[in-house]
Amino acid sequence: TQEKDTERLIQEGNVEIRRAFIRLARTYNSPLMTQRLAAAQAKAHEVLASAPDSEVPFIRGLEDRFGELQARYRDYGRAAEAVFAVLSTENPDREQVAIATAELRQEENSIGREIRVLRAALSNRIRERVDGAEERERTTGLFIIGFSVAAIAVGVGATAWSARTLRPMRNLIRGVSRIGRGDYNAQLGVRGDDEVAVLAREFDQMARSLQAREAQLKAQAEALMRAEQLAAVGRISAQIVHEVRNPLSSIGLNVELLQDGFETARFATPEDAAEVKDLISAVTQEVDRLADVTEQYLRMARPPRPDLDPRDVTAVLDTVLDFTREELERAGVEVVRDFALDTPHVLADEGQLRQVFLNLLRNSREAMPSGGRLTIITRPAEDAVEVTVRDTGQGMTEDIRQHLFEPFFTTKEGGTGLGLAVSQQILQVHGGSLSCQSIPGQGTAFVLRLPRA
């Protein structure tokens, strides 16, 4: 603006107008420029107090350059006064005007360049700071987006982890519900070392303990039921023996006397004699059969106390097999003896043990009406001796096997259903056990366990 005013002042031909311009420049331009430069320098000094360390050198440079501009403007003021002095005359000397004007224009050009450079520096600095702020804003935005995505990922991961962590709890709740309904087969199978996994494993152990306890209670209940049945059989047997045995003995004795009398008796025809002898023989057989039945009931009612001594179970088996050899051979049964050489002695009553083996061998023979193979196996166990009697007969269904040791249960026509019940009772008194394994159409195996001597 001052450059334009100076050019206009030089070109003005009227002296009064020039003097008016001069008075206006002296009154307005100089104080305004001094005031603005001072304000700019004061602002730079004010900003310096709160500026970051990175901006301190630049602001100090601004403050110094404003000071230099003030000094340059004072020089400009002296050059302007020289021009004003020449142009205030009526007829200014053109040479003097040219000299003064050249110096003034030089100062104006220099100050103008300085101002433009300063303005460019400020603009560049502002642009740099704006670009930096925008870059930081973009970086901050990216960080915010990144943190948001990370937060979402963490949330999804936490949800998945929570679901995975709580899954055993849901399984645990379902398992507790199953146990509450009486199903003790619930097993969670949770792996890991955290508290939930430890709790799940303890729950599995509890379920197994409850299952074992239930099986034990069931076995005890079955044993109690069998004991009650045997007690009932005992009471009935005692009464039957009391009411039947003595008359039956008398009948048998009288039949023998009749048989002796018929030996010397005379009949009208030989056919009559043969018929009478057959009748007497049939009565004798029925009396003997009834005597055997009453004897079984008597053993059930008052089982004899076993005389427990160390016994060689293989020797007892050999004796029983030799006794039944002819009977088994007539039935077409092949006997296989698979006795372990190191079979230890057992603690048993030999007579009762023979009774058990004889009953099992006859059951196996009856299960093979067309013949077959009977295998007797002895194997030592940890604290017992196992004897297995296996046949290749018809086998039996699971339903029949479950009732096999119940008194009076039988699948044979004319059977009493007491043989296996008595055998199991004998082995239980010995401290052993009797179990059965059977597959329909393939055969049956009875497994005896007797305590070692």
C-alpha positions as CSV (number, residue, x, y, z in Angstrom):
1,T,0.0,0.0,0.0
2,Q,2.8,2.4,0.8
3,E,4.5,1.6,-2.5
4,K,1.3,2.6,-4.3
5,D,1.0,5.8,-2.2
6,T,4.6,6.7,-2.9
7,E,4.1,6.2,-6.7
8,R,0.9,8.4,-6.6
9,L,2.7,11.0,-4.5
10,I,5.6,11.3,-7.0
11,Q,3.2,11.5,-10.0
12,E,1.0,14.2,-8.4
13,G,1.6,17.6,-10.0
14,N,-0.3,19.7,-7.6
15,V,1.8,20.8,-4.6
16,E,-1.1,21.2,-2.3
17,I,-2.3,17.7,-2.9
18,R,1.2,16.4,-2.4
19,R,1.4,18.2,0.9
20,A,-2.0,16.7,1.9
21,F,-0.7,13.2,1.0
22,I,2.4,13.8,3.0
23,R,0.5,15.0,6.1
24,L,-1.8,11.9,5.8
25,A,1.2,9.6,5.5
26,R,2.9,11.2,8.5
27,T,-0.2,11.0,10.6
28,Y,-1.4,7.5,9.6
29,N,1.2,5.2,8.1
30,S,4.1,5.6,10.5
31,P,2.1,5.1,13.8
32,L,0.1,2.3,12.3
33,M,3.1,0.3,11.1
34,T,4.9,0.9,14.3
35,Q,1.9,-0.2,16.3
36,R,1.4,-3.4,14.2
37,L,5.0,-4.4,14.3
38,A,5.1,-3.9,18.1
39,A,1.9,-5.9,18.5
40,A,3.3,-8.7,16.3
41,Q,6.5,-8.8,18.3
42,A,4.5,-8.8,21.6
43,K,2.3,-11.7,20.3
44,A,5.3,-13.7,19.4
45,H,6.8,-13.1,22.9
46,E,3.4,-14.1,24.4
47,V,3.2,-17.3,22.4
48,L,6.8,-18.2,23.3
49,A,5.8,-18.7,26.9
50,S,3.3,-21.5,26.1
51,A,4.8,-22.9,23.0
52,P,6.1,-26.5,22.9
53,D,9.9,-27.0,22.8
54,S,9.8,-27.9,19.1
55,E,8.3,-24.4,18.2
56,V,10.5,-22.2,20.5
57,P,13.3,-21.7,17.9
58,F,10.9,-20.7,15.2
59,I,9.0,-18.3,17.4
60,R,12.2,-16.7,18.6
61,G,13.2,-16.3,15.0
62,L,9.9,-14.5,14.4
63,E,10.4,-12.2,17.3
64,D,13.9,-11.3,16.1
65,R,12.6,-10.7,12.5
66,F,9.9,-8.4,13.8
67,G,12.6,-6.5,15.6
68,E,14.6,-6.2,12.4
69,L,11.5,-5.0,10.5
70,Q,11.0,-2.3,13.1
71,A,14.6,-1.2,12.6
72,R,14.2,-1.4,8.8
73,Y,11.0,0.6,9.0
74,R,12.8,3.4,11.0
75,D,15.3,3.6,8.1
76,Y,12.3,3.6,5.7
77,G,10.8,6.5,7.7
78,R,14.0,8.6,7.3
79,A,14.0,7.8,3.5
80,A,10.3,8.8,3.3
81,E,11.0,12.1,5.1
82,A,13.7,12.9,2.6
83,V,11.2,12.3,-0.2
84,F,8.5,14.3,1.6
85,A,11.0,17.2,2.1
86,V,11.8,17.4,-1.6
87,L,8.2,17.0,-2.7
88,S,6.9,19.6,-0.3
89,T,8.5,22.4,-2.3
90,E,6.8,24.3,-5.1
91,N,9.2,23.2,-7.8
92,P,11.1,20.1,-6.6
93,D,14.4,19.3,-8.2
94,R,13.8,16.3,-10.3
95,E,17.3,15.0,-9.7
96,Q,16.9,15.2,-6.0
97,V,13.4,13.6,-6.3
98,A,14.9,10.8,-8.3
99,I,17.8,10.2,-5.8
100,A,15.4,10.3,-2.8
101,T,12.8,8.2,-4.5
102,A,15.3,5.6,-5.6
103,E,16.5,5.1,-1.9
104,L,12.8,5.0,-0.7
105,R,11.8,2.4,-3.3
106,Q,14.8,0.4,-2.4
107,E,13.7,0.3,1.2
108,E,10.1,-0.4,0.2
109,N,11.3,-3.3,-2.0
110,S,13.5,-4.7,0.7
111,I,10.8,-4.4,3.4
112,G,8.2,-5.9,1.0
113,R,10.5,-8.9,0.3
114,E,11.1,-9.4,4.0
115,I,7.3,-9.2,4.7
116,R,6.6,-11.7,1.9
117,V,9.3,-14.1,3.1
118,L,8.0,-13.8,6.7
119,R,4.4,-14.4,5.4
120,A,5.5,-17.4,3.4
121,A,7.4,-18.8,6.4
122,L,4.3,-18.4,8.6
123,S,2.1,-19.9,6.0
124,N,4.5,-22.9,5.5
125,R,4.7,-23.3,9.3
126,I,0.9,-23.2,9.6
127,R,0.5,-25.6,6.8
128,E,3.0,-28.0,8.3
129,R,1.3,-27.8,11.6
130,V,-2.1,-28.3,10.0
131,D,-0.8,-31.2,7.9
132,G,0.7,-32.7,11.1
133,A,-2.5,-32.2,13.0
134,E,-4.4,-33.9,10.1
135,E,-1.9,-36.7,10.0
136,R,-2.2,-37.2,13.8
137,E,-6.0,-37.1,13.4
138,R,-5.8,-39.7,10.7
139,T,-3.4,-41.8,12.9
140,T,-5.7,-41.3,15.9
141,G,-8.7,-42.3,13.7
142,L,-6.8,-45.4,12.6
143,F,-5.8,-46.2,16.2
144,I,-9.5,-45.7,17.3
145,I,-10.6,-48.0,14.5
146,G,-7.9,-50.5,15.3
147,F,-8.7,-50.3,19.0
148,S,-12.4,-50.7,18.2
149,V,-11.7,-53.8,16.0
150,A,-9.4,-55.1,18.8
151,A,-12.1,-54.5,21.4
152,I,-14.7,-56.3,19.2
153,A,-12.2,-59.2,18.7
154,V,-11.6,-59.3,22.4
155,G,-15.3,-59.3,23.0
156,V,-15.9,-62.1,20.6
157,G,-12.9,-64.0,22.1
158,A,-14.3,-63.4,25.6
159,T,-17.7,-64.6,24.5
160,A,-16.2,-67.8,22.9
161,W,-14.0,-68.4,25.9
162,S,-17.0,-67.9,28.2
163,A,-19.1,-70.3,26.2
164,R,-16.2,-72.8,26.2
165,T,-15.7,-72.3,29.9
166,L,-19.4,-72.6,30.7
167,R,-20.0,-75.6,28.5
168,P,-18.7,-78.0,31.3
169,M,-21.1,-76.2,33.7
170,R,-24.0,-76.9,31.4
171,N,-22.8,-80.5,31.1
172,L,-22.5,-80.6,34.9
173,I,-26.1,-79.3,35.3
174,R,-27.3,-82.0,32.9
175,G,-25.3,-84.7,34.7
176,V,-26.8,-83.6,38.1
177,S,-30.2,-83.7,36.6
178,R,-29.6,-87.2,35.2
179,I,-28.4,-88.4,38.6
180,G,-31.4,-86.7,40.2
181,R,-33.6,-88.9,37.9
182,G,-31.6,-92.0,39.0
183,D,-29.3,-92.4,36.0
184,Y,-25.9,-92.9,37.5
185,N,-24.1,-93.5,34.1
186,A,-23.6,-89.8,33.6
187,Q,-19.9,-89.1,32.8
188,L,-18.8,-85.6,31.8
189,G,-15.2,-86.4,30.7
190,V,-14.0,-82.8,31.0
191,R,-10.2,-82.3,30.6
192,G,-8.1,-79.5,31.9
193,D,-6.6,-78.1,35.2
194,D,-9.0,-75.3,36.0
195,E,-11.6,-75.4,38.8
196,V,-14.4,-76.4,36.5
197,A,-12.5,-79.4,35.2
198,V,-11.5,-80.5,38.7
199,L,-15.2,-80.2,39.7
200,A,-16.3,-82.2,36.7
201,R,-13.8,-85.0,37.5
202,E,-15.0,-85.1,41.1
203,F,-18.5,-85.3,39.7
204,D,-17.5,-88.2,37.5
205,Q,-15.9,-89.9,40.5
206,M,-19.1,-89.3,42.5
207,A,-21.3,-90.7,39.7
208,R,-19.0,-93.8,39.5
209,S,-19.2,-94.2,43.3
210,L,-23.0,-93.9,43.2
211,Q,-23.2,-96.4,40.3
212,A,-21.0,-98.9,42.2
213,R,-23.1,-98.2,45.4
214,E,-26.3,-98.8,43.4
215,A,-24.9,-102.1,42.0
216,Q,-23.9,-103.1,45.5
217,L,-27.3,-102.3,46.9
218,K,-28.9,-104.2,44.0
219,A,-26.7,-107.2,44.6
220,Q,-27.5,-107.0,48.4
221,A,-31.2,-106.7,47.6
222,E,-31.0,-109.7,45.3
223,A,-29.1,-111.6,48.0
224,L,-31.6,-110.6,50.6
225,M,-34.4,-111.7,48.3
226,R,-32.7,-115.1,47.7
227,A,-32.1,-115.4,51.5
228,E,-35.8,-114.8,52.1
229,Q,-36.7,-117.3,49.4
230,L,-34.4,-119.8,50.9
231,A,-35.8,-119.1,54.3
232,A,-39.3,-119.7,53.0
233,V,-38.0,-122.9,51.3
234,G,-36.5,-123.9,54.6
235,R,-39.7,-123.5,56.5
236,I,-41.6,-125.4,53.8
237,S,-38.9,-128.1,53.6
238,A,-38.9,-128.6,57.3
239,Q,-42.7,-129.1,57.2
240,I,-42.5,-131.4,54.2
241,V,-39.7,-133.5,55.7
242,H,-41.7,-133.8,58.9
243,E,-44.9,-134.7,57.3
244,V,-43.7,-136.9,54.4
245,R,-40.3,-138.4,55.2
246,N,-41.4,-140.9,58.0
247,P,-44.5,-142.2,56.0
248,L,-42.4,-142.4,52.9
249,S,-39.8,-144.5,54.7
250,S,-42.6,-146.8,55.9
251,I,-44.0,-147.1,52.4
252,G,-40.6,-147.9,51.0
253,L,-40.0,-150.6,53.7
254,N,-43.4,-152.1,53.1
255,V,-42.9,-152.2,49.3
256,E,-39.6,-154.0,49.9
257,L,-41.5,-156.6,52.1
258,L,-44.1,-157.0,49.3
259,Q,-41.4,-157.5,46.8
260,D,-39.8,-160.2,48.9
261,G,-43.3,-161.8,49.4
262,F,-44.0,-161.8,45.6
263,E,-40.7,-163.7,45.1
264,T,-42.4,-166.8,46.6
265,A,-45.9,-166.1,45.5
266,R,-47.7,-168.1,42.7
267,F,-49.5,-166.4,39.9
268,A,-52.0,-167.8,37.3
269,T,-49.8,-166.9,34.4
270,P,-46.2,-165.6,33.9
271,E,-47.7,-162.5,32.5
272,D,-49.4,-161.7,35.8
273,A,-46.2,-162.2,37.7
274,A,-44.3,-159.9,35.3
275,E,-47.0,-157.2,35.6
276,V,-46.9,-157.4,39.4
277,K,-43.1,-157.1,39.5
278,D,-43.2,-154.1,37.1
279,L,-45.7,-152.4,39.4
280,I,-43.6,-153.1,42.5
281,S,-40.5,-151.8,40.7
282,A,-42.3,-148.5,39.6
283,V,-43.5,-147.9,43.1
284,T,-40.0,-148.4,44.4
285,Q,-38.5,-146.0,41.9
286,E,-41.1,-143.3,42.8
287,V,-40.5,-143.8,46.5
288,D,-36.7,-143.4,45.9
289,R,-37.4,-140.2,43.8
290,L,-39.6,-138.7,46.5
291,A,-36.9,-139.6,49.0
292,D,-34.3,-137.7,46.9
293,V,-36.7,-134.7,46.7
294,T,-37.2,-134.6,50.4
295,E,-33.5,-134.9,50.9
296,Q,-32.9,-131.8,48.7
297,Y,-35.5,-129.9,50.7
298,L,-33.9,-131.1,53.9
299,R,-30.5,-129.8,52.8
300,M,-32.1,-126.5,51.8
301,A,-33.8,-126.2,55.1
302,R,-30.8,-127.2,57.3
303,P,-27.6,-126.9,55.3
304,P,-24.8,-128.6,57.1
305,R,-22.0,-126.5,58.5
306,P,-19.0,-127.0,56.1
307,D,-15.8,-128.6,57.5
308,L,-13.3,-126.3,55.9
309,D,-9.9,-127.8,55.3
310,P,-7.2,-127.3,52.6
311,R,-8.3,-129.4,49.6
312,D,-6.8,-130.2,46.2
313,V,-9.6,-129.0,43.8
314,T,-8.1,-130.9,40.9
315,A,-8.2,-134.1,42.8
316,V,-11.9,-133.5,43.8
317,L,-12.7,-132.9,40.1
318,D,-10.9,-136.0,39.0
319,T,-12.9,-138.1,41.5
320,V,-16.2,-136.6,40.3
321,L,-15.4,-137.0,36.6
322,D,-14.3,-140.6,37.2
323,F,-17.6,-141.2,39.0
324,T,-19.7,-139.8,36.1
325,R,-17.5,-141.1,33.3
326,E,-19.9,-143.9,32.2
327,E,-22.9,-141.5,32.4
328,L,-21.2,-138.9,30.3
329,E,-19.9,-141.4,27.7
330,R,-23.4,-142.8,27.2
331,A,-24.7,-139.3,26.6
332,G,-22.0,-138.7,23.9
333,V,-20.2,-136.0,26.0
334,E,-16.4,-135.5,25.4
335,V,-14.7,-134.4,28.6
336,V,-11.6,-132.1,28.3
337,R,-9.6,-131.5,31.5
338,D,-7.6,-128.2,31.4
339,F,-6.1,-128.1,34.9
340,A,-3.4,-125.7,35.7
341,L,-0.3,-127.4,37.0
342,D,0.2,-124.8,39.8
343,T,-3.4,-124.8,40.9
344,P,-3.2,-124.1,44.7
345,H,-5.3,-125.8,47.4
346,V,-8.6,-124.3,48.4
347,L,-10.3,-124.0,51.7
348,A,-13.5,-126.2,51.3
349,D,-15.6,-129.1,52.5
350,E,-14.9,-131.9,50.2
351,G,-18.3,-133.5,50.4
352,Q,-20.1,-130.3,49.7
353,L,-17.7,-129.4,46.9
354,R,-18.3,-132.8,45.3
355,Q,-22.1,-132.1,45.5
356,V,-21.6,-128.7,43.7
357,F,-19.4,-130.2,40.9
358,L,-21.7,-133.2,40.4
359,N,-24.7,-130.9,40.1
360,L,-23.0,-128.7,37.5
361,L,-21.7,-131.7,35.5
362,R,-25.3,-133.2,35.3
363,N,-26.7,-129.8,34.3
364,S,-24.1,-129.6,31.5
365,R,-24.9,-133.1,30.3
366,E,-28.6,-132.4,30.3
367,A,-27.9,-129.2,28.2
368,M,-26.3,-131.4,25.5
369,P,-28.9,-134.0,24.7
370,S,-27.2,-134.9,21.4
371,G,-23.7,-134.9,22.9
372,G,-21.0,-132.3,22.8
373,R,-17.9,-131.2,24.6
374,L,-17.5,-130.5,28.3
375,T,-14.4,-128.5,29.3
376,I,-13.3,-128.1,33.0
377,I,-10.7,-125.4,33.5
378,T,-8.8,-124.5,36.7
379,R,-6.9,-121.2,37.0
380,P,-5.2,-119.6,40.0
381,A,-6.3,-116.0,40.8
382,E,-4.9,-113.4,43.2
383,D,-6.6,-114.7,46.3
384,A,-8.8,-117.5,45.0
385,V,-9.0,-120.4,42.5
386,E,-11.4,-120.2,39.6
387,V,-13.0,-123.3,38.2
388,T,-14.9,-123.1,34.9
389,V,-17.3,-125.7,33.7
390,R,-18.1,-125.0,30.0
391,D,-20.4,-126.9,27.7
392,T,-21.3,-126.6,24.1
393,G,-25.1,-127.0,24.7
394,Q,-28.1,-124.9,23.7
395,G,-27.2,-122.0,25.9
396,M,-29.8,-119.7,27.5
397,T,-31.3,-116.2,27.1
398,E,-30.4,-113.3,29.4
399,D,-33.8,-113.4,31.0
400,I,-33.4,-117.0,32.0
401,R,-29.8,-116.4,33.2
402,Q,-31.0,-113.6,35.5
403,H,-33.4,-116.0,37.3
404,L,-31.1,-119.1,37.2
405,F,-30.1,-119.1,40.9
406,E,-33.6,-118.4,42.2
407,P,-35.2,-121.3,44.2
408,F,-37.8,-123.3,42.3
409,F,-36.9,-121.7,39.0
410,T,-36.2,-124.4,36.4
411,T,-36.4,-125.0,32.7
412,K,-36.3,-128.8,32.9
413,E,-39.4,-130.9,32.9
414,G,-39.7,-132.5,36.3
415,G,-36.9,-130.4,37.8
416,T,-37.2,-129.0,41.4
417,G,-35.2,-125.7,40.7
418,L,-33.1,-126.2,43.8
419,G,-29.8,-127.6,42.5
420,L,-28.2,-124.3,41.5
421,A,-29.7,-122.4,44.4
422,V,-28.2,-125.0,46.8
423,S,-24.9,-124.9,45.0
424,Q,-24.7,-121.1,45.2
425,Q,-25.6,-121.3,48.9
426,I,-22.8,-123.8,49.5
427,L,-20.2,-121.6,47.8
428,Q,-21.3,-118.5,49.6
429,V,-20.9,-120.3,52.9
430,H,-17.4,-121.2,51.7
431,G,-16.7,-117.5,51.0
432,G,-16.7,-118.0,47.3
433,S,-19.2,-117.3,44.5
434,L,-20.9,-118.9,41.5
435,S,-21.7,-117.1,38.3
436,C,-23.0,-118.0,34.9
437,Q,-22.1,-116.9,31.3
438,S,-24.2,-118.1,28.4
439,I,-24.8,-117.4,24.7
440,P,-27.9,-118.9,23.1
441,G,-26.9,-121.6,20.6
442,Q,-23.2,-121.6,21.7
443,G,-23.2,-123.0,25.2
444,T,-23.0,-122.1,28.9
445,A,-20.1,-121.6,31.3
446,F,-20.4,-121.7,35.1
447,V,-17.5,-120.0,37.0
448,L,-16.7,-121.0,40.6
449,R,-14.4,-118.9,42.8
450,L,-13.1,-120.6,46.0
451,P,-10.8,-118.9,48.5
452,R,-7.2,-120.1,48.7
453,A,-6.2,-122.2,51.6
